[in-house]
C-alpha cells in the first residue's frame, strides 16, 4: 500500500515514531493544542484529526481512532505498516467492572479478552488474548509514579457492542476472571501491533462504572483526562 493511504492523507515522515491515539477527534485536538509545541495538522480525512508536534523536545503525534475495533483496526494498520510508526498508545475511556476501581482511575491493559471475531483474520483457530508491550507498560507505571498518578495494570475486555442486546451478560463472568474494565478498541490494536512486530499499550481512564452506575459527562471525557494524557506523553 502506498501513501497517502485510503484513510490517512499525510506525506511520508508526517508521523512521529510514537502516536497517541484517543478515540475522539476532539480529544486529539485538545492534546495537540494544550500539550504539543508547534502542532501541525497532518490528517483530517473524515474529520479524524491527526497532529504532529513536539513535547519536551521529542517529536510526538496524536491522531484519533474513531469508535470500535474496525475503526482503530484501519488506522493502526496504516500507521504501523505504511507510515513506519513503532508505538501506538491508546488513550481512552473505559467502564469499570472491578469494584476496586473508581471514576478517573487509570488502567493499563496488560492483555485483552474479547468476544469479537476480529482475530479470525490472523489465521489462528484458537482463542487469542493479545498482550501489550511490556516496555511501554513498564514505562507507563514508572512515569505514573513520578507524576503521582497510580497506574492499575491488569486484563481488560474489548466489545463490539456498546449497548447490550438480549439476555446474555458477560460482566459477571469477566468479573470472576479478574478483568478490570471494558472498552471497544484495544483488542484490535494489540493484534495489529503483534502482527506488525510493533508495540501497543492501552491507557484507560475510568469514565463510568458498571458496578455503581456512576458516570462522567461527555465533556469531561474530552478535556479532563489529563493525568492519562500526561503519562502517555512522558513515555512517547
Secondary structure, DSSP 8 states (H G I E B T S, - for coil): --SS-SS----TT-S-SEEEE-S-HHHHHHHHHHH-EEEEEEE-GGG--EEEEEETTEEEEEE---SSHHHHHHHHHHHHHTS---EEEEEEEEEE-STT--TT-EEEEEEEEE--SGGGGG---S----B--HHHHHHHHHHHHHHT--EEEEEEEE-S-SS--SS---HHHHHHTT--EEESSHHHHHHHHHHHT-EEEEEEEEEEETTT--B--HHHHHH--HHHHHHHHHH-
